[in-house]
């Protein structure tokens, strides 16, 4: 087994229905209800002493997935500088506890876009999760609902909007790319509205796909040509994971994108770089998107105060401070470092979320102290999904929840609403290093 990838810190961090009628797939209900010996073994393994943090789930995911699929989750753009720095930024922020304080219970609830969540942790959009585990999107959505939080479905997913919404008992958001053009996007927006999705997440940081070098080395483009001689050098990585391969084939094999319905049917799975090149989201697009959606809009991919202010002007109900998990422009600042700049720029005019590099409950605490209302995680739950399906996602959420409670008690803070900048110290070279005693942004 390879050592932790470049997105990790030693021993702790990691990284982060309408299918064609010609394809025979297992139903989600059958998969969710099946309690085989193998499933029980997975659940026992996930709850044992062998899985105590997100890095352990990463290790299990690496052992179960073909290299090309694992590196799709784990990798970043170019030299993966931003991927690494997203996690290291949390290491650089230190905590300031209040000791000799008895806290029997901690209140983890917060409100995001008017909905009360049981914890300040949302599952962010991750594309192609059906490749990680059969019906991966629906499986993860069910785990999010059980935990009392949000699941966000990516445009580039292998499960339908309707299946995913039906799987969750909690709020479900839809992340929008404009692949296929405006008319295709409008049709999908209407499907999301009818299905009961509660917010639309518009990603603005993908004018082109980032250069993800691991994908190239692992043969992603060659494999998607479907030409035997081009694919052949990369086939052994699949044969080395027979259990994953059996599940992948039983789930229908290479998926389509059933929520991107083109004139000739669902968009086939292919290199999405060309599709993204032709579907850039610009600020003026938010106007017609708002007319089509008529619900809360979250703008994801904000890196600077200038873009945050523009998002407010364009009517964003929430902003996600995000660099796409280090998968787009390499060399941008880590999300946590730019969070205070964005908080200051919007000055309470919209809700602020953040993602990137979160692997510990203490990371969540640090983000909330710096002004985020809640965080989104991607790789953290994707590792769990790849390691053990719904049980793995539930384990990832539980690890972060337990970490969060423990951190709050050690800080001497009984609730999220009382977190503020007085609980953290920032590195002196950060622009926002002067500590503020301002009111927390997590109330409301």
C-alpha positions in Angstrom: 0.0 0.0 0.0 1.2 3.5 -0.8 1.9 6.0 1.9 -0.6 8.8 2.4 -0.9 11.1 -0.7 0.1 14.7 -0.9 -3.1 15.9 0.6 -2.4 14.4 4.0 -0.6 15.3 7.1 1.2 12.4 8.8 -1.2 9.8 10.4 -4.0 12.3 10.7 -5.2 14.0 7.5 -6.3 12.6 4.2 -6.2 14.6 1.1 -10.3 14.9 0.0 -34.1 5.8 -12.8 -33.9 6.7 -15.8 -30.9 4.7 -16.6 -31.0 3.3 -20.1 -33.6 0.5 -20.3 -30.9 -1.6 -22.0 -28.8 -1.7 -18.8 -29.7 -4.0 -16.0 -29.0 -2.5 -12.6 -29.7 -3.5 -9.0 -32.4 -1.5 -7.4 -31.4 0.9 -4.6 -34.0 -0.5 -2.3 -32.6 -4.0 -2.8 -29.1 -2.8 -2.1 -30.1 -0.9 1.0 -32.1 -3.7 2.5 -29.6 -6.5 1.9 -27.8 -7.6 5.1 -25.3 -10.1 3.9 -22.4 -11.4 5.9 -20.1 -9.3 3.8 -22.1 -6.1 4.7 -22.0 -7.0 8.4 -18.3 -7.6 8.2 -17.8 -4.1 6.6 -19.9 -2.5 9.4 -17.9 -4.2 12.1 -14.7 -3.2 10.5 -15.8 0.4 10.2 -16.8 0.7 13.9 -13.8 -1.1 15.2 -10.6 0.3 16.7 -9.2 0.2 13.1 -11.2 3.2 12.0 -10.8 6.1 14.4 -10.3 9.0 12.0 -10.8 10.0 8.4 -7.3 9.0 7.5 -8.3 5.4 8.4 -11.3 5.6 6.0 -8.9 6.9 3.3 -6.7 3.8 3.8 -9.6 1.5 3.5 -10.9 3.3 0.4 -7.4 3.0 -1.2 -7.4 -0.7 -0.6 -10.9 -1.3 -2.2 -10.8 1.0 -5.2 -8.8 0.7 -8.5 -6.1 3.3 -8.6 -7.8 5.5 -11.2 -10.9 5.8 -9.1 -9.1 6.3 -5.8 -6.9 9.0 -7.3 -10.0 10.7 -8.7 -11.1 11.2 -5.1 -7.7 11.8 -3.6 -5.9 13.9 -6.2 -5.7 17.6 -7.0 -4.5 19.9 -9.8 -1.0 20.2 -11.1 1.6 20.1 -8.2 -1.3 19.7 -5.6 0.0 22.7 -3.7 -3.4 24.0 -2.9 -4.6 20.5 -2.0 -1.9 20.2 0.6 -2.3 23.8 1.9 -6.0 23.4 2.5 -5.3 20.9 5.3 -2.1 22.6 6.5 -4.0 25.9 7.0 -6.0 24.2 9.8 -2.8 23.0 11.4 -1.5 26.6 11.5 -4.5 27.9 13.5 -4.2 27.3 17.2 -7.0 27.0 19.8 -7.5 29.1 23.0 -9.4 27.0 25.5 -11.3 28.2 28.6 -10.5 25.8 31.3 -12.2 24.8 34.6 -15.6 24.9 32.8 -18.1 22.0 33.2 -20.0 21.3 30.0 -22.3 18.3 30.2 -23.8 18.8 26.8 -23.0 20.6 23.6 -25.5 22.1 21.2 -24.4 21.3 17.7 -27.4 22.7 15.9 -27.2 25.5 13.4 -29.5 27.1 10.8 -28.5 27.3 7.1 -30.8 28.9 4.6 -33.6 28.8 7.1 -33.3 25.0 7.9 -32.2 23.8 11.3 -29.4 21.2 11.0 -28.3 18.8 13.7 -24.7 19.6 13.1 -22.7 22.3 11.1 -21.5 19.8 8.6 -23.0 19.4 5.1 -22.1 16.8 2.5 -20.8 18.8 -0.5 -21.1 17.9 -4.2 -18.7 15.2 -5.4 -19.0 14.0 -8.9 -19.1 10.4 -10.1 -19.7 8.9 -6.6 -21.6 6.0 -8.2 -18.2 4.8 -9.3 -17.1 4.6 -5.6 -20.0 2.4 -4.5 -23.3 1.2 -6.1 -25.9 3.9 -6.1 -23.4 6.0 -4.3 -25.3 9.3 -4.4 -28.5 7.9 -3.0 -26.5 5.9 -0.4 -24.7 9.1 0.8 -27.9 11.1 0.7 -29.6 8.6 3.0 -26.7 8.8 5.5 -26.9 12.6 5.5 -30.6 12.6 6.1 -30.2 10.1 9.0 -27.6 12.5 10.5 -30.0 15.5 10.2 -27.9 17.4 7.6 -27.8 18.4 4.0 -26.7 16.3 1.0 -25.6 18.1 -2.2 -26.0 16.3 -5.5 -23.5 17.1 -8.2 -24.6 17.7 -11.8 -22.0 15.1 -12.8 -23.6 12.3 -10.8 -24.8 8.8 -11.8 -28.1 8.8 -9.9 -31.2 10.8 -10.7 -32.5 13.8 -8.9 -35.6 11.9 -8.0 -33.8 8.8 -6.6 -31.5 10.9 -4.4 -34.3 13.1 -3.0 -36.4 10.1 -2.2 -33.4 8.5 -0.3 -32.9 11.4 2.1 -35.1 12.5 5.0 -33.1 15.8 5.2 -32.6 18.8 3.0 -31.1 18.1 -0.4 -29.4 20.7 -2.6 -28.5 20.5 -6.3 -25.2 21.7 -7.6 -25.4 23.1 -11.1 -23.0 23.1 -14.0 -24.3 24.4 -17.3 -23.1 21.4 -19.3 -25.4 20.8 -22.2 -26.4 24.4 -22.5 -28.9 26.7 -20.9 -32.0 24.9 -22.1 -30.7 21.6 -20.7 -29.9 23.4 -17.4 -33.3 25.0 -17.2 -35.0 21.6 -17.6 -32.8 20.1 -14.8 -33.5 23.1 -12.6 -37.2 22.4 -13.0 -36.8 18.7 -12.2 -34.9 19.7 -9.1 -37.7 22.1 -8.0 -40.4 19.5 -8.7 -38.5 16.8 -6.8 -38.2 19.0 -3.7 -34.6 20.1 -3.7 -34.3 23.1 -1.3 -31.4 25.1 -2.7 -29.4 25.4 -5.9 -25.6 25.5 -5.7 -24.0 27.4 -8.6 -20.3 26.6 -9.0 -18.3 29.5 -10.5 -14.7 28.3 -10.5 -14.7 25.9 -13.5 -14.2 27.9 -16.7 -12.1 24.9 -17.7 -11.2 21.7 -15.9 -8.1 21.8 -13.8 -5.1 19.7 -14.8 -5.3 16.7 -12.6 -2.1 14.9 -13.4 -2.9 11.7 -11.5 -6.0 11.2 -13.8 -3.8 11.4 -16.9 -1.2 9.0 -15.6 -3.8 6.5 -14.5 -5.2 6.4 -18.0 -8.5 8.2 -17.6 -8.6 9.5 -21.2 -7.5 6.3 -22.7 -10.1 4.3 -20.7 -12.9 6.6 -21.8 -12.0 6.1 -25.5 -13.4 2.6 -25.1 -10.8 1.4 -27.6 -9.4 -1.9 -26.5 -5.7 -1.3 -27.4 -5.7 2.1 -25.7 -7.4 0.7 -22.6 -5.4 -2.4 -22.2 -2.4 -1.1 -20.3 -4.7 0.3 -17.6 -7.0 -2.8 -17.2 -4.9 -4.6 -14.5 -5.8 -2.0 -11.8 -9.5 -3.1 -12.2 -8.7 -6.8 -12.1 -6.8 -6.2 -8.9 -10.0 -5.1 -7.2 -12.5 -7.9 -8.1 -15.0 -7.1 -5.4 -15.2 -3.5 -6.5 -15.4 -4.6 -10.1 -18.3 -7.0 -9.4 -20.3 -4.3 -7.7 -19.5 -1.8 -10.5 -20.7 -4.2 -13.2 -23.8 -5.2 -11.2 -24.7 -1.5 -10.9 -24.6 -1.1 -14.7 -21.0 -0.5 -15.4 -19.8 2.9 -16.7 -22.5 5.3 -15.8 -24.2 8.1 -17.7 -25.1 11.5 -16.3 -28.9 11.1 -16.0 -29.6 14.6 -14.9 -28.0 16.1 -18.0 -30.5 15.1 -20.6 -29.4 16.0 -24.1 -31.6 15.7 -27.2 -30.4 12.2 -27.8 -30.6 11.1 -24.2 -28.6 11.3 -20.9 -25.1 12.7 -21.4 -22.6 9.8 -21.6 -19.7 9.5 -19.2 -16.7 11.1 -20.9 -13.9 13.5 -20.3 -15.9 16.5 -18.9 -13.2 19.0 -19.7 -14.7 19.8 -23.1 -18.2 20.1 -21.6 -16.9 22.5 -18.9 -15.1 24.6 -21.6 -18.4 25.2 -23.3 -20.5 25.9 -20.1 -18.7 28.7 -18.3 -20.9 30.4 -15.6 -20.7 34.2 -15.6 -22.2 36.7 -13.2 -25.0 37.6 -15.6 -26.1 33.9 -15.7 -27.2 34.2 -12.1 -30.1 36.4 -13.2 -31.7 33.8 -15.5 -30.9 31.0 -13.1 -32.7 32.9 -10.3 -35.7 33.4 -12.6 -35.8 29.7 -13.4 -35.2 28.5 -9.8 -37.0 31.0 -7.6 -35.5 29.5 -4.5 -32.2 30.0 -2.4 -29.1 30.1 -4.5 -25.6 29.3 -3.1 -22.6 30.6 -5.0 -19.7 28.1 -4.6 -16.1 28.8 -5.6 -15.5 32.3 -4.0 -11.8 33.0 -3.3 -11.7 36.7 -2.7 -13.5 39.5 -1.0 -14.2 41.1 -4.4 -16.0 38.1 -5.7 -17.9 37.8 -2.4 -19.2 41.3 -2.7 -20.2 40.6 -6.3 -22.1 37.5 -5.3 -24.0 39.6 -2.8 -24.9 42.1 -5.4 -26.2 39.3 -7.7 -28.4 38.0 -4.9 -26.6 35.0 -3.5 -28.4 33.7 -0.4 -25.1 32.0 0.7 -21.5 31.8 -0.4 -19.1 28.8 -0.2 -15.5 29.9 0.2 -13.9 27.2 -1.9 -11.0 26.4 -4.2 -12.7 23.2 -5.4 -10.7 21.1 -3.0 -7.5 22.1 -4.8 -8.7 20.5 -8.0 -8.9 23.6 -10.2 -6.3 26.5 -10.0 -3.3 25.3 -8.2 -1.5 27.9 -6.1 -4.5 29.8 -4.8 -4.6 30.4 -1.0 -6.2 27.7 1.2 -9.9 28.3 1.9 -9.5 28.8 5.6 -6.9 31.6 5.0 -9.3 33.6 2.8 -12.3 33.0 4.9 -11.8 36.1 7.2 -11.4 38.3 4.1 -14.7 37.0 2.7 -16.5 37.4 6.1 -15.3 41.0 6.3 -16.3 41.8 2.7 -19.9 40.6 2.9 -20.4 42.1 6.4 -23.3 39.9 7.4 -25.2 40.4 4.2 -25.3 36.7 3.3 -24.5 33.3 4.9 -21.0 32.0 4.5 -19.9 28.4 4.3 -16.5 27.0 3.6 -14.9 23.7 2.3 -11.5 22.3 1.6 -9.2 20.3 3.9 -11.6 19.4 6.7 -10.6 16.1 8.3 -11.2 16.8 12.1 -14.0 18.2 14.2 -11.5 20.7 15.5 -11.2 21.9 11.8 -14.9 22.6 11.9 -14.6 24.6 15.1 -11.8 26.7 13.6 -13.8 27.5 10.5 -16.8 28.5 12.7 -14.6 30.7 14.9 -13.5 32.6 11.7 -17.0 33.3 10.6 -18.4 30.3 8.7 -21.9 29.3 9.5 -21.2 25.7 8.6 -18.7 23.6 6.5 -19.0 21.3 3.5 -17.0 18.2 3.3 -16.2 16.2 0.2 -13.3 13.8 0.4 -14.0 13.0 4.1 -17.3 11.4 3.3 -16.2 10.1 -0.2 -13.5 8.0 1.5 -16.2 6.6 3.8 -18.5 5.8 0.9 -15.7 4.1 -1.0 -14.6 2.2 2.1 -18.0 0.8 3.0 -21.1 2.4 1.4 -23.7 4.0 3.6 -22.0 2.6 6.7 -18.8 4.3 5.7 -20.5 7.6 5.2 -22.3 7.3 8.5 -18.9 6.5 10.2 -17.3 9.6 8.6 -20.1 11.8 9.9 -19.9 10.2 13.4 -16.1 10.6 13.6 -16.5 14.3 12.8 -19.4 14.7 15.1 -17.6 13.1 18.0 -14.5 15.1 17.3 -16.6 18.3 17.3 -18.2 17.6 20.7 -14.9 16.7 22.3 -13.3 19.9 20.9 -16.1 22.1 22.2 -15.9 20.5 25.7 -12.1 20.9 25.8 -12.5 24.5 24.7 -15.0 25.2 27.4 -17.7 26.2 24.9 -21.2 24.7 25.2 -22.6 25.6 21.8 -21.7 26.7 18.3 -23.5 30.0 18.9 -20.8 31.0 21.4 -17.8 30.3 19.1 -15.9 33.4 17.9 -12.5 34.7 17.1 -11.5 34.8 20.7 -11.1 31.0 20.7 -8.3 30.9 18.0 -5.0 32.4 17.3 -3.9 33.0 13.6 -0.4 32.8 12.2 1.2 36.3 12.2 1.7 36.2 8.4 -2.1 35.8 7.8 -3.8 39.0 6.7 -6.5 38.6 9.4 -4.1 37.8 12.2 -5.4 40.5 14.5 -8.0 38.7 16.7 -11.5 40.1 16.9 -14.1 39.6 19.7 -16.9 40.1 17.2 -20.2 38.2 17.5 -20.2 34.8 15.9 -21.6 34.3 12.4 -23.2 31.0 13.3 -26.3 32.4 15.1 -29.6 33.0 13.3 
